[in-house]
C-alpha cells in the first residue's frame, strides 16, 4: 500500500485500537485532539464511538450496544466483555473510591498505591478474619486481573518485598465503574462482605 493513501490520523486510530490513550502520552494526545472530528466520523461508520474525557485525561473506543434483530447483518462485537472475579470486582470498588478521595484532596492527577496500601483498604471491608485472610493471602490474582484490563499499571516493583510494589490507578476506572455502576456493585457486595462502619 502506498503511504500517501494512509490517513493522517491512522497512527492515532491504531493506538486507540490497542487500548486507551492517556494525556501523559503527549504526542498521541495532541494528535488525537487535533483529529478528533475526523476520527469520530470514521469510527461511526464502523459502528464504534470515540469517547474523550479531557477532565480525566484519557480517550477510548467503545462499541455501543445495538439491536441485532433490526439489522440484516449485525455487527460482530469487537471488544469482549470481561467478567471479573468477586475479588477483582471488590478491588475495583476499593480503587474507585480511593481515586475519588484522592481527587477531593486535590493532591495531583495521578494516584499511586503500594500493595500494602491496597491490602489495608481491602481489609476495611471485612469483619470476619477468615474471609479477610483468604482474600488478602493472594492479592496478586485480582491485581493481575486489573493490570490486564488496564485499570492498574505497575510503576515500581520491589524484588525483596511484594508489599512495596507500586501501582498507578488509571483514570479509565471512572468510565468503567461510573457512579451508578459503583452503587449497584456495592449493594451486591453487601450480600457477601460486611463493611466496617
N, C-alpha and C positions, 0 to 999 in steps of 0.2 A: 504494500500500500504506500502510495506517495505521501510524504509527510505533509504536503500542502493541503491534503484532504482531511487532515486531523483537526478537529475542533480546537480552538484556542483554550477552551476550558476542560479539555479531555483529562488533563492531569488531576484536576480537582474532582471531576466525576469519578475517576478510577480510585482516588484516595477515599472518597465517600463510600464507594462500594466495599472497601476494606474495613470500614468502621467509622466512628465519629471523627470529625476534625475539631481540634481544640484551638482556642485563641493563642495559646502559647506556641503553636506551630505557625510562626509569623508569616512565612511566605505563602503557605496554603490558605491561611485565614484571610489574608489580604486579597488573594485572587478569588477566593470563594465569595467575599462580599462584593467584589467588582463584577463578578459574573453571575450573581445570584438570580437575576431575572431570566437570563438565558438558560441557566441550569434548571430552574423551576419549570420553565416551559418544556424543556427536553424531558425531564423526569415525568411530568404529567402525561406526556404522550406514551410513556411506557407503564402507566398505572402506578407510578411512585410519587412521593411527595418529599420536597426538601423542607426540613424544619430547622430554623436557625434560632438559637436562643442567645442573643448578644449579651443579655444581662448575666447569663451563666457561662458564656464563652465557649459554646460548642454548637456544632451543626451535625445533623444526621439525616439519613434517608429512612422514611417509613413507608410501609405499604398499607394503605387504608383497607379496612375490611370492605368486601364487595358482596353484592347479592349475586351469587353464581347462577342462580336459576333464571335470571333475566338476560343472560348472555349465551349466544351460541357457542362461543369459545372462551370459557372462563380463564382468567389469568392464573398461572400456577403461582404458588407462594414462593417468593424469592427468599424471604427470611423465615426460618423455622422458629416457632415459639419454643423457648427453653423453659422446661419445668424445673424449678429449683427445689431442692430438698427442704424439709422443715427447718433444718439448721441454717441453711443458706438464706432462707426467707427471713428467719429471725435476725440473722446478721444484717440483712438489707434494712430492716426496721431500725436496728441499732445505729447503723451508719447514716441513714437518712436523718434520724433525729440528732445525731452528732453534728451533721452538716448544718442543720437548722440552728442549733445552739451556737456553732461557730460563726454563722452569718449574723446572728443577733449581736454577738460581741464585737463584730467588725474588726477582727484581727488580721485580715488579709483575704485573699481569694482562694487559696489552696489549703485544704485540710490534710494534715499528715497525722497518722496514728500508728503507734507501735502495736505489736501483737499483744503485749501486756495490757496496754490501754483498751484494746478491743475486748480482751478477756474480762477486764474489770467492768466494762459496760454491759457485757452479756450476763455477768454474774448477778446484776441487779434484777434480772427477770426471774430469778429462781429463789424460792424459799427452801425447797426440798434439796438437801445435799446430794442425794443420789442422782437426780436429773441433772443438776448443775455439773457435778464432777464428770458425768458421762459426756456431756456436751463439750466441756472445756478441755477434756482429756485429749481430744483430737480436733483442734481448731483448724488444722491445715485443710481438711476437706471442704468446709464451707468457704474458707478464704480462697482456695484454688478455684472453686466454682465461680466466685465473683471476679477473680482475676481473668478467667476465661471469657466472661461476658462483658468485660471492660469497665466494671464498677470500681474495681480496685486496681492499682498499679504499684508494683514493688519499686520503692525508691532507695532502699538500703537493706542489705542482708548482713546478718551477724553470724558468722560461722560457729562461734562458741556459744551463743545464746539466742535461740529462736525467738524468745520473748522480746528481743530488741530489733527484730525485723521491722522495717518501717514501710507503711503503705500510704499512698495518696488516695483519698476518696474522690473519685471523678464526679464532676457535677452532672454527668449524664444520669445519675441516680435520681435526680429530681424529675426527669422526664419519664423514667421507667417506673418510679414509685411516686406518683403525684399525690397531693394531699388526700384526695378521695380514696385512692388505692391504699394509701398508708392507713387510713382509718378502717377500711374494710379488712385489711390483713391483721391489724392489731386486734380487732374484735374476734376474728377467727382464732388468733393465737391465745386469747384469754381462755379458750377451752382446754388448752394444753399446758400453759405455764401460769404462774401466779406472780405478777409483778409486785415488787415491794413498794408499799405506799410511802 
